[in-house]
Amino acid sequence: MEPEKLTDFIDYFRRLAAANVALAGSFVHGAAGRIISGSRSGIDYPCLWLETPSLGFEEKDGTAPLGKRRCAFVVLQKVPSDDYEAQDAGWALAEDIALQVLSYLLRDRKARRFHFSLNEKELEPVATLTVDNEIGWRLEFELAQYAPAVQYDATKWVQEGGQGV
């Protein structure tokens, strides 16, 4: 995976959701509005929601810049609004799945697919206000890898005055 490429980044989490037994491929990505608009229709729960990431850069020693995707994932679980026992079970299930997602990221970090750190990260509870009555856990994170795609490629530029670039 090349985290600086948005499609690779999203596909990584889509494959993660497909590989997880509890999620069974239930995956959405995008801003909150996109998720809320889908909550009455096609979301299967539990669900892994990948928020729209940002892309930052860091330069070190003149090599290719380090691309850093800053993002958050949320594991959502639908629960009945009037059943506290079911809500407690939903919180526990969603937390367990969130920890499974973290273990997958840590496994791939160990394989040196990207840099990922849990330092100063907090798994936060979330409760939505949609008709699906979703609850879950959210984690902000950053994946980093050298970004070779941020190298100048003259073939992607119009030559000035026919003189070459």
N, C-alpha and C positions, 0 to 999 in steps of 0.2 A: 504494500500500500504506500502511496505517496500522499501524505496528509495535505500537501499544498494543493493537490488537485481535488476539487470539491466532489467530483463524481466518485473518485476512489474512496474518499473519506466517508461519504454516505453509503456506498456499497459495502464497505467494511462493516458498518453497523447493521446493515440489512442482512448480511451473511451471518453476523453474530446472532441476531434474533432468530434466523432460520435454524441455526445450529443448537439453540437452547431449547430443551425439551418443554419447559414451562411456557415459554413465549410462543413456541410453535410457529415462528415466522411473523408474528404480529408486530409490525414496525410502521411507524410514521415519522416523517421529518418535516420540519418547517417551523414557522413562527406560531405563536399561540393562537392567532385567529384562524389559521388553517386547521389546527387540531380541534378547536372548539366547533368549527363548522362541520367537522366530520363526526363529532361525538354522538350525534343522534342516528347516524347511519352506519357506516361501514367499519368501525373499529372493533376488533376482537380483543377481549381482555383475558389475561394481562397483556399489556402492550408496552413496547419500548419506543419512546418518543425521543428523537434526536432533534434538539433545537438547532436553528440555523446558526452555523459557526462563523466566527470571524477568522481572518488570517493575518497574523503578525509576522514580523521578521526580526532576526538578530544576526548581526555580522560579527564574525570572529576571524582573526588572522588572515583576512583576504581570501578565504576559500568560499565555496558556495554559501549563500546565506542560509541560516537555519529558519525553516518555515514552521510557524507555530499556529496550530488550529486551536482556538479557544472556543469552548462550547459547553453544553450541558446535556446530559441525558436524564430522562425521567422514566421510571417504571410506574405505569398506571394500572390500577385495579378497580373494577367496577364493584360497588357494594350497595346493598339496600340502605336507604336513608334512615330507616327506622329500626334497624337490627344491629345493636351495638356489638353483640357477639360476632356476627358476620363481619362487621367493620374491623374488629380486632384481628380476626383471622386474615382479612384482606391486607391490613397493615403488615402483618407478619410475612405473608406470602410475597408482597411487593418488596419488602426489605430483603428477603432471601434472594429474590431474583436480582435485585440491584447489586447485592454482594457477589452473585454469580457473574454478572457483567464485569464487575471490577476484577474478579479472578481471571477472566478471559483477557482483559487488558494487561494485567500483570504478567500473564503467561506470554503474551506477544512481546511485551517489553523485554522479558528475559531472553527471548529469541532475537532480540535486537531489531525488531521491525520498526520501532520508533522509541522516542523517549517519553516516559510517562511517570509522574510522581504523585504520590498521595499526600505529600507533606502539606499541612495546613488546609486540607480539603475536608469538607463536611457533607455528610449525607443528610439532606434536609427533607422533612416531611412536607408534602403538598396535598392540598385538598381543593379540588376545582369546584366551581359554582355552576357546572353544566347540568343538563338534565340526566346525564349518565351517572352522576354522583361518583366521580372518580376520586380515588385517593392514591397516594404513592410516595415515592422517594426520588429526590433530584440531587444530582452531583455535577458541579461545575468542574471542568478538567481542561487540560491542555496536552495535546499530542504534538511532538516536535520531531522533525527529521530534516536533514540537509535538503535544500530545495534546488535541484539542478535545473528545474524549469524556469528559474529566474535568471537565466543567462541570455544575453543579447543574441538574437538570431537575425542576421541581415536579410534572410529570405522572407521575413515577415514584415518588411518595411519597403515603402516606395522609395526608390533612389532619388535623391535630390538633384534636379537639373540634369538627369542622365549621367551624372558624374560618378555614380557609385556612392556608397555610404562611408 
